[in-house]
């Protein structure tokens, strides 16, 4: 379950980031959105990791 979720999460994150990069926007706006998405994903991943560590 862990490996599959990790792969799915990572693939989704990369797909979303690539979608933002190819969207017709200014570079500054795109970089800002990518940074926001990555920061949010990092926070959620750390939260998930903490919950998993508490279960074990």
MARSE-244459 format. One line per 8 residues: number of its first residue (from 1); their letters; for each residue x, y, z of C-alpha. Coordinates in nm, 4 decimals. Example, Ala and Ser with C-alpha at 12.3 -4.5 7.8 and 13.67 -1.06 7.14 Angstrom:
// MARSE-244459
1) AS) 1.2300 -0.4500 0.7800 ~ 1.3670 -0.1060 0.7140
//
This chain:
// MARSE-244459
1) XXXXXXXX) 0.0000 0.0000 0.0000 ~ 0.2772 0.2453 0.0887 ~ 0.4746 0.2031 -0.2329 ~ 0.1670 0.2293 -0.4523 ~ 0.0438 0.5425 -0.2762 ~ 0.3870 0.7013 -0.2920 ~ 0.4142 0.6326 -0.6659 ~ 0.0640 0.7575 -0.7337
9) XXXXXXXX) 0.1229 1.0733 -0.5294 ~ 0.4576 1.1428 -0.6965 ~ 0.3179 1.0836 -1.0446 ~ 0.0211 1.3090 -0.9767 ~ 0.2473 1.5819 -0.8449 ~ 0.4747 1.5694 -1.1492 ~ 0.1776 1.5646 -1.3846 ~ 0.0256 1.8668 -1.2171
17) XXXXXXXX) 0.3564 2.0558 -1.2227 ~ 0.4050 1.9779 -1.5924 ~ 0.0517 2.0979 -1.6626 ~ 0.1332 2.4276 -1.4963 ~ 0.4587 2.4605 -1.6870 ~ 0.2879 2.4172 -2.0228 ~ -0.0084 2.6414 -1.9422 ~ -0.0164 2.9700 -2.1352
25) XXXXXXXX) 0.0947 3.2081 -1.8597 ~ 0.3822 3.4359 -1.7818 ~ 0.6907 3.2612 -1.6464 ~ 0.6762 3.4433 -1.3132 ~ 0.3163 3.3336 -1.2548 ~ 0.3960 2.9746 -1.3467 ~ 0.6992 2.9586 -1.1176 ~ 0.4928 3.1045 -0.8326
33) XXXXXXXX) 0.2200 2.8423 -0.8808 ~ 0.4709 2.5576 -0.9019 ~ 0.6376 2.6762 -0.5801 ~ 0.3004 2.6945 -0.4039 ~ 0.2068 2.3446 -0.5187 ~ 0.5408 2.1992 -0.4145 ~ 0.5268 2.3713 -0.0746 ~ 0.1751 2.2389 -0.0170
41) XXXXXXXX) 0.2745 1.8891 -0.1281 ~ 0.5785 1.8952 0.0981 ~ 0.3641 1.9926 0.3957 ~ 0.1088 1.7216 0.3223 ~ 0.3819 1.4616 0.2768 ~ 0.5380 1.5545 0.6113 ~ 0.1955 1.5393 0.7765 ~ 0.1299 1.1965 0.6232
49) XXXXXXXX) 0.4719 1.0745 0.7339 ~ 0.4017 1.1903 1.0886 ~ 0.0700 1.0056 1.0953 ~ 0.2337 0.6881 0.9662 ~ 0.5092 0.7101 1.2281 ~ 0.2486 0.7449 1.5037 ~ 0.0707 0.4303 1.3818 ~ 0.3923 0.2269 1.4010
//
